[in-house]
Amino acid sequence: MIEAHQLRRTFGQRQAVADLSLSVRRGEIFGLLGPNGAGKTTTIRLLSGQIIPDSGWARVAGCDVARDRLRLKQRIGVVFEEQNLYERLSARANLRFSCWLYGLPEKRIDEVLTLVDLRDRAREPVGKFSQGLKQRLLIARALLHQPSVLFLDEPGRGLDPISAHTVRQVIRQLSEAGTTILLTTHLMEEADQLCQRVAFIVNGRLVANDTPRHLKLQHGKRLLQVTLEEQQDHSRRLCDITLKLDDVGDQQRLTRWLSEGRVRALHTQEASLEEVFFRVAGVPLS
Ligand SMILES: Nc1ncnc2c1ncn2[C@@H]1O[C@H](COP(=O)(O)OP(=O)(O)OP(=O)(O)O)[C@@H](O)[C@H]1O
């Protein structure tokens, strides 16, 4: 659904996006992760046809992003952080205005309000909305024309945990219904919980692209923490021992303890996505 090949975009001397290639399947939730100024927003602007690449190409929802921008606009939705809502108007009136502006049928309003679970609040002025409600309304607005690809720039930024959870639920439901989602984020937890695949971007370049699970396994410490029961005099006590998964001696010790029935718990020491980012990219995420 999204296919980019060697995309490049420079602003003056600054290469904002450098030879970026990626592909995203239909219905997939794909996260672009990187520190400030890494090139995430520029990538969305390139893939949504808002700016033209200096070189390389991309196809999104069957459209060439540089040559087919009008058709592309009809097939994608974009939610940027700084987008404006009319604060004095109700949520419904905001959506009605967008329908009027883009010649869309008003019957979609109830459908998108239901999708983002905002029907109960639709009559209230947007100025009274929390950040999370506004984010859901922005997503609703971007869905009015039933796009097959949705770009979300930092959907979780500034949201409290409950609002962030609700927005994540909305994104999951959209993906299950077949919408392809590319989002940018600084929030590792968001990426880990939500994205089926993530790419790390640093100085405009992709430095990793895989599932969060694979990345964590690949860059994890491969250590195992064993909680073992020990007999001491006439009492039993528990102790924690760390084993190396790749050490033959440690493997034999574990097998013996298991056969003796002394193992009470086992935990792998998986790296967090944040640690993986630091290891792969060589810079902290924030
Ligand atoms: N219109 C522009 N003119 C000049 N430089 C730009 C422009 N847009 C982006 N840049 C530069 O390109 C680089 C990448 O910016 P971009 O906004 O894509 O990063 P980002 O990863 O989205 O950052 P953030 O997380 O802070 O939003 C930055 O150095 C930025 O200053």
The ligand as a Gaussian input file, in Angstrom:
#p B3LYP/6-31G(d) Opt

LIG

0 1
 N       10.571000      23.485000       5.343000
 C       11.786000      23.301000       5.853000
 N       12.784000      24.177000       5.624000
 C       14.014000      23.968000       6.114000
 N       14.369000      22.919000       6.864000
 C       13.426000      22.018000       7.143000
 C       12.084000      22.152000       6.667000
 N       11.369000      21.089000       7.095000
 C       12.216000      20.321000       7.827000
 N       13.453000      20.878000       7.855000
 C       14.628000      20.330000       8.529000
 O       14.739000      18.963000       8.161000
 C       15.101000      18.161000       9.284000
 C       14.057000      17.091000       9.521000
 O       12.866000      17.736000      10.012000
 P       11.519000      16.944000      10.367000
 O       10.520000      17.963000      10.775000
 O       11.183000      16.045000       9.247000
 O       11.997000      16.094000      11.615000
 P       11.125000      15.274000      12.653000
 O       11.790000      13.957000      12.802000
 O        9.697000      15.286000      12.255000
 O       11.313000      16.125000      13.989000
 P       10.305000      16.392000      15.208000
 O       10.230000      15.118000      15.961000
 O       11.021000      17.446000      15.985000
 O        9.008000      16.848000      14.636000
 C       15.271000      19.125000      10.455000
 O       16.629000      19.453000      10.563000
 C       14.453000      20.322000      10.046000
 O       14.980000      21.494000      10.614000

